[in-house]
Amino acid sequence: MTEGSAKKPFDWGDWIERSVWTAVEAGLAILVVTDVSSFKAAASAAAAAGIAALKSLAKQRLAR
């Protein structure tokens, strides 16, 4: 194995921070673009961001 091909350990802090902020941004985007009565849509957008975060975690963990 060459020096450049060594895998770095998974950065949990970075993953959590990115996941939380993506969910917050997605939810706020729905609330800002529509209105506060669209809370269910905002929660759905945040859930979609959560699913994307799980996908990125699975991709990283299964690539080993």
C-alpha positions as CSV (number, residue, x, y, z in Angstrom):
1,M,0.0,0.0,0.0
2,T,1.4,3.4,-0.9
3,E,1.4,6.3,1.4
4,G,-1.2,8.2,-0.6
5,S,-3.7,5.3,-0.6
6,A,-4.0,4.9,3.2
7,K,-7.6,5.5,4.4
8,K,-8.2,8.1,7.0
9,P,-10.3,7.3,10.0
10,F,-14.0,8.3,9.8
11,D,-14.5,11.8,11.3
12,W,-17.7,11.4,13.3
13,G,-17.8,15.0,14.4
14,D,-17.6,16.3,10.9
15,W,-20.3,13.9,9.8
16,I,-22.7,14.8,12.6
17,E,-22.1,18.6,12.1
18,R,-22.8,18.3,8.3
19,S,-25.8,16.1,8.8
20,V,-27.4,18.4,11.4
21,W,-26.8,21.6,9.4
22,T,-28.1,20.0,6.2
23,A,-31.3,19.0,8.0
24,V,-31.7,22.5,9.5
25,E,-31.1,24.2,6.2
26,A,-33.5,22.0,4.4
27,G,-36.2,22.5,6.9
28,L,-35.7,26.3,7.1
29,A,-35.7,26.5,3.3
30,I,-39.2,25.1,3.2
31,L,-40.4,27.4,6.0
32,V,-38.8,30.5,4.4
33,V,-40.0,29.8,0.8
34,T,-43.5,28.9,1.9
35,D,-44.8,29.7,5.4
36,V,-44.8,28.5,8.9
37,S,-48.0,26.4,8.3
38,S,-45.8,24.1,6.2
39,F,-44.2,22.5,9.2
40,K,-44.9,19.0,7.9
41,A,-43.2,19.8,4.6
42,A,-40.2,21.2,6.5
43,A,-40.0,18.1,8.7
44,S,-40.1,16.0,5.5
45,A,-37.2,18.0,4.0
46,A,-35.2,17.5,7.2
47,A,-36.0,13.8,7.1
48,A,-34.8,13.6,3.6
49,A,-31.5,15.3,4.7
50,G,-31.3,12.6,7.4
51,I,-31.7,9.9,4.9
52,A,-28.9,11.4,2.8
53,A,-26.7,11.5,5.9
54,L,-27.3,7.9,6.5
55,K,-26.5,7.1,2.9
56,S,-23.2,8.9,3.2
57,L,-22.4,7.1,6.4
58,A,-23.2,3.7,4.9
59,K,-21.1,4.5,1.8
60,Q,-18.1,5.4,4.0
61,R,-18.4,2.5,6.3
62,L,-19.0,-0.1,3.6
63,A,-16.1,1.1,1.5
64,R,-13.6,-0.5,3.9
